[in-house]
């Protein structure tokens, strides 16, 4: 939160009052009850400064020196709506400024009373002139608040309170360096049944909150009927308007609602929104009366540009706002609060089709093969579509216990579902060929003599049965005949005779020597794709993928082997 802009290693305990509780149906604010509540809360907060534990000694020492507290309020947006004031209006800003000035001024008086009884904050003596100067600036700002038509005595009381606070701080000092801030109140507002949080307007007349445990909670603004009655609508009209808002999640187009009243129900998001300038103007109106800063979100549309964000920050600085936080709608994958379902036009190529299961025909062909890997025997049955594609897999292992049999059954079911939902067999082979675990070793399959595991063997066998040679070459899965080096094109095979002790160079014919020279210039099997295995390990010395050499592997870069040669 950004509302506590103070000295390094300082702390501040927060408290907030629900403004709507002090506003009666006629629109009159209970000044006396509000001041009494502020005095009680400030006293409790000052007690907490000394009774709290702090994470470090430096924070504890600085907090004891400044004794910062942060009283504030919540439900400002709902209070303005109940009064019939638009959030972005001169009347709305004047009323909010008066309430904020009354809050901080009353807290200042109570802080001087505590200072008279318990002594001022230790930092007061170090900078008494600056401290008093801050109070004088608060009083000066209070005298320039616009008039509040509904309750003129509110302005008069604000000036009286700050005049008294300035007089008292000059005599006895102040107990607390910081008095008030605008906290976000995101959690406690729900506990206080507030329709809006902190100094925010309503996010939307109907909101949907994502819950941590899953699901959503629909939150409907309960201040709308009160605002409509304040604006002069009859009970029947109020009922129809409220029903329309609950159904349509918007006040636009509501029956009986006059166009000049739409601004009263404008929200931070939705189709009847407050401009970012309206947010900033409200912050600028109440900033002079907070000791600290304001935790306030300025909502901007999803299409806001970088230049517009830059101008917004400049405007906030020019208005004297201490800090500002921006939130661009839909800038996150999931946001905790939203105003309902939104229809976003996406390019057609970005819309993913729902996967469709292609079941096998009721009567289908299949092939079954028996296998043995080390001491594990079993059977595999592959069900096929009419075009010969594999669509299901059954694996039966014998004499291996119920655990392995159950695991293989579950694995076969998952692969079958994947094949029927469109996962290519090549993708399965790429994922599972080369997996190493027991049982592993020699097989009884002449095409796959060694297997690293049951899964490794099964998918090598499936690759040989269902993939084309280029596909298997790309995956490094080849049969016995395919692994043998073939005679290169254009080269004739000759049987070269030899005798013990006879030098080839002196006895071979010219054709024989040409044959030796020709074949020695061609690439060997280790340099061709056939010599590479997809499951070959990386060299422990240099990190290059090794090449199979018999039953072992050799590194073509540094010459290291896996231990057999």
N, C-alpha and C positions, 0 to 999 in steps of 0.2 A: 504494500500500500504506500502511496506517495504523500499522504497527508501530513506526515511527521517530518518536517524539514527543520532540523535543529542541529545542535552541536554534535560532533562525533562522540560515539559511546554514550549517547543519551537514550532514555527509554520513556515511553508514554503509555499510560493505561487509558483505555477508551471507554466511553459510555454515551448512550444516545437516548433521546426522548422521542416519543411518538407524537408529532405535532397535531395529528388529527384528533387525538384525545382531548386537546385543549380548545377545540373549535366546536361551537354549538351549531344547531341546525339553522339558526338565523345568520350564521356567518361571523359571529363575534368571537374573538380570541380571548380566552380567560387569562389575562395578564397576571393576576395575583397567584393563581394556581401554578402557572408556568414558572414564575420567579421562585416560589416556594420549592418546587421540584428541583430547580437548578441548584439552589442552595444546599439541599440535602445531598444531591449527587456529587457536588464539588467537595463537600466534607468527606464523603466516603472515598472519593478518589485520592484525596490528600492522605487519608489514613493508609490507603493501599501503597502509597509510595514508600512508606517506612516499613510496612509489613511484608512486602514482596521479596522474593529471592530473585537474583539476577545471574545471568550466565557467566559473567566475568567480574573481577574486582573493579576494573576500570569503568564498566557500565554502572555498577553499583555506586561508585564514588561520584560519577558525573550526575547520575539521577538524583542523588542526595543533595548535590550542589544546586541543581536547577529546579528540582521537584516539578517536572512537567506533568500536566494532565491534559486530557483531550475530551472535553464534553462536546457533544454534538446533537444532531437530531436526525430523524428519518421520516419518511412519508411526506416530504415536501410536495412532490408531484401530485399526490392524491389530495392534499390540502388545498392546493391551488384549483384543482378540478372541482372540489366541493364548494369552493367560493365562486365558481363560474369564471375564473381568470385563466386565460390561455397561459401556458408555460412561457411562451415567447411573447410577452406583452409588457407594457410599462407598468400596469397595475400588478402583474405577477411578480416582476422584479422588485418593485417597491415594497410589496408585502414581505417577500423573502428577505430583503435587506433589513427591514425593521425587526423581524423575528430573530435574525442572526445577531443584529446589534444588541437586542435585548438579552439574548442568551449570553453573549460574551461579557456584556456590561454587568449583568447580575453575577456571573462567575467572578468577575474582577472585584466586585464589592465583597463577596464572600471570602475571596483570597486575602483581601486586606484585613478583614475581621480575624481570620486565622493567624495572619501575621502579627496582629496586635496581641493575640493571646499566646501564640507559640513561637513567635519570631519570624522574620522574613526569610526567604530562601537565601542561603549563603552567597549566591551570586549577585544578589541585589545590591549589596554594599559595594561590590566591585564596579558596578555600572549603574548607579541610581539615576543619573541624568538621562541615560539612554532609555532606561526602563520607563521613566516618567514621560519621556518624549513619545514613546509608543502609545501610552494612554491618551496623550494629547491628540495624536493623529486619529485615534479611534473616535474621539469626541468630535473632531473636525469633520470626519466623514459622516457621522450621525446627523449632523445639522444639514447635510445636503441630500438626505434621502427624499425621494419624491413622496407626495402625499398619498395616503391610503384612504380611498373614498369610504370604504366600508367601516373603518374604525379610526377616525382622526386622532383619538387619544393615544393610539399606539405610538405614533411619531413623537408626541410630547413626552411620553414615558421614557422612550429611548434616550432622548437628550438629557432628561433628569438623571437617569441611571448613570450615564457616562460622566456627567458633571460631578456626581457624588463619588464615583470611582476615582477620578483624577484628583479630587480634593483629598481623599483618604490615602492614596498611594504616596502622595507627597508628605503625609504626616507619619505613617507607620510602615510604609513599604508594602511589598506583596509576597505572599507565601509561595506562589507558583509562577515560573517564568512563562510557560505556555499554558493557555487556559482552554482553548477551543480548537477543534479541527472538524472537517467534514469527512467522516469515516465512510467506507462503502456499505457497512451494515448488511451485507448480503445474507448472513445467516440469522442474525437476531431479528431482522425485519419480519421473517416468517413466524418467529416465535411471538412477535407482537401483533400478528395479524395485519401487518401493513401491506397496502397495495403497491407501494413504490419503495425503493431503497434510497437511503441517504438523501442527497439533494437531486436525485435523478427524476426525470419525468417517467411516466409509465412506459415500459418497453413495448407493450401492446395491450389493448383492451382484453384480449384473450391470449394467454401465453401457455407454452408447453415446456415444462422443465424436465430435463433428463435426470433420472435418478441413478445414483452410483450403483445400486444393486441391479439395475436393469429396469426398463419400462419408462413411462413418462407420466407426468402429473399435469393435468390441465388446471390453470389458474385463471379465474375470471375476476376482473376488476369489480369490487363491491361498492366503489364510490360513484359509479355512473348514475344509479337511480337518485342518489342524493344531489348530484350536480344537476340533473334534469329538473328536479323539483325546485332547486335554487334558481334555475333559469326560467321558471314559470310554466312548465308543462304539467298537464293534468295527469292523474293517476293512470287513466287508460292509455294516454300517449306514452307515458313512461314505460308501462308494461310492454307495449308494442315495440318501442325502440330497443329496450333491453333484450327482448326475445330475438329481434333481428341481429343485434350485435353478437349474441351467443351463438347464433346459427352461422352468420357470415364472417365472424371474427373481424368485423370492421364497422365503423360508423358511417362510412360512405354509402349513400343510398338509403339510409334508414328512414322509415316513414315518419312524418311530422317534424323531423329535425331540420331546423332552419339553417341555411348556409352560413350565416354569421356566427353560429355556435360550433361549427366544425372544429375551429381552432382550439376550443376548450378540450376536445377529446383527441388532439394530436399527440402522437407517441414518438418514441425514439426509433421504432422500426415499423414497417408495414406500409400501407398505401396512403396514410394520412400522417406524414412525418414532420418532425421539427427539423428545420435546417441546422447545419452545423453552426451557423451564425447565432441561432437562437440559443444553443447550448453555451456558446462563449459569452454571449451578453448576460445570461443568468449568472455565470461564474464571475464575470467582472463586477456585477452588481453586489454580490455578497462577499467577495474576497476581502475588502477592507475591514470586515467585521469578524473574521476568523483570525485567531492568533497564529495558527499554522496554515496549512494548505488544504486542498480539497481533493479527495479521491473521487474523481468524476469521469465518466466515460463520455466522449464525444462520438456518437455513432455517425458513420458516413456510409453511403451506399456502396454496393459491391463494385460499381463501375468507377469509383473515385480514382483520379490519376495521381501520379507522384507530384506533379506541379500543384494540384489542389491541396494535397497534404502539406506541402511546403508553405503555401500561403496561409493555411489554417494555423500552423505553428507560429508564423510571423504575427498574425492577427492576435493570437493569445498573448504573445509577448508584449505587443503594443498596448493591450488592454490592461496590463499589470497583473495578469494571472500567474501565480507561482508555478503551477505545473498543469499539464494536460495529458490525458491518455486518449488515444484514438482506437476505435474498433471499426474495421471495415467488414460489413456484413458478408457472411459466408467465406471469410478468409481462413477458416479452420475446417478440418474434415468433419468435426463434430463440435457444436457449441452448446453450452449448458442450457441456454434459454433461446427460444425461437417464437415467432408469432404465428406459427401454423405451417401448413403445407405450402411450398413454393414450387411453381412450375418453371423450370429452367430449360431453355431451348439449347440443346447440345448438338454438335455436328453429328450427322448420322453415323459416321465411322466410329464414333466413340461409344455408341450404344451397344452393349454386349448382349447377345442373344442368350436366352435361358437355355441351359443344356437340356437336351431331349434324349431319353433313353431309347436305344434301338434294340428291342428284344429279339432274341432268336426265334425262328419259326418253331411251331410246336413239334414238328418232326424234322430233325436236322441230322446232317452227317457229322461224324466225329472220327478222330484218330486217337488210338491209345498206344503208348509205348512203355516198355518196362525199362527200369534203370537201376543201376547200383553205383553208389558213390562210397568208397571205402567199404565199411561193413553195413551200410544202410541201403536197403532195397525198397523199391516202391513202384507205383504205376502213376502215369499222368494221362488224363483224357482231355482232349481239346475239342470243344464243340465249335462248329463252323457255320457261318452264314452261307447262303446259297451261292455267293460269289467266291467262297473259299476262305474268306477272312476269319481269323479266330475271334470268337465271341464269348467263350466261357472256358474255365479251367477247373479241373478236378484233380486233386493231388492226394494220393493214398500212400502212406509210408507204413511199412510193416515192422513189427517187433521193435518199436522204438519208444513205446510208452505213450500214454494218453496225452501228455503235455505237448510233445513235438507234433503228434498227430493233430491235436486241436489247433495248434499254431499254424500248421500248414493248411488246414481246412479254412481257417479265418483268412489267411493270406490269399488263398485261391479265390475266395468269395470277393475280396477287395479288388483283386486284379480283374475278375470277371465284370464287376460293376464298372470299373474304369474303362474296359474295352467297350462295353455297351453304351457308355456315355461319351464315347468318341476319343478317348485317349489312345494315341497311336501305339501299336505294339513296339515300334522302334523306340519310343520314349521309355517304355518299361525296360527294354533290353539295355538301353544306355544307362539307366539308373541302377540296375541290379547286377549286370555282368561285372565280375571282379570282386564281389562281396566275399569276405574271408571269415569263416567260422567253421567249427566242427559240426557234423562230419565233413571231411574233405580228403581228397586223395585221388587214387586211381579209379577210373570208371570202367564199365564193361562196354562202353560205346566206342566203336572204332573211329568215329569222327571227333569225339571229345575225350581224349585220353586222360586228361587231368582236370580236376575241378577244385576250385577254392572253397566251395560250399555247395549245399543242395540248390540254393537259389541261383548260384553262378552256373551250375550245370543246366538247370531247367531252362533258363533264358538263353543260354548258348544253343541248346537243342531247338528251342522255338525259333531262334534266329535262322538256324540252318534250314528249318522246315518252311518258314513263311516269308523270309526276306530275300530280296534279290542279291546277287553278288556285289554290285556296287554299294548297296546299303550295308551289307555285312563287311565289306572292305573298309568302309568309313568307320564302322564300329570296332574293327579289329577282331571280328569273329569269323574264322575260316575253318573249313573242313580239312581233313588230312591231306587229300590230294591237292587242295588249293594252297596249302602251306609249302608244298614242294616247289623248288625253283624250276620254272619251265624254261625250255630252250628259247633263247631270244630270237625274234624274227630275223630272217636273213642269215642265220648261222646253221651250218650243216653239222650233224653229229658224225664223229669219226672215232673208231676204236684205235687208240694209239698203242702199238705194241711196245714192250719194254723188256729188258733183260737185266739181271743183276750186274751192277757195275758199269752199265752202258750210259754214256753221257748223251742226253737228249739233243744237245746242240750239235753234236757231231754225227749222230746216226739218223735223226729224224729227217723226213723228207721236207721239201720246201713248203708243201701244203700243210704238213703237220705244224711247222713253225708258225705259218700264217694263222692257223687255227688257234694256237696258244696265244699269240699276240692279240688276235681279235677278241677272244673271250676275256682275256685279262683286262682289257680296256673297258669292259662293260660294268655297270654297277652290280654290286653283290646284293644278296638277299637282305643283308642288314641295313642297306641304304634305301631300300624300297619300302613302300607302305606295308608290304607283306611281312617285313621283318619287325614291324612295330606291333605291340599288343596294347589294346586300350587299357588293360588292367595292370600294365607293367608298373613297378614301383619307381620312385624317384631315387637317384643315386645319393647315398649318404655322404659322399665326398663333395660333389659339385652341384647337385640338385637337378641334373638333367634326367629326363625319362630314360630308363634303361631298356635294353632290347633282349628279347628271349633268346637264349642259347641253350638248346636242349631243354632240360627241366629247370634251368637256372636263368639268371639275367646278368647281362654284362653292360657296362656303361661305355658307349662309343666315344665319349669325350676324354675321360681320365683312365679308363681301363679297369676300374673297380668291378668286382663281381659280387653276386649275392652269396657266395660261399662255396660254390661247387667247382670252381676252376681257378 
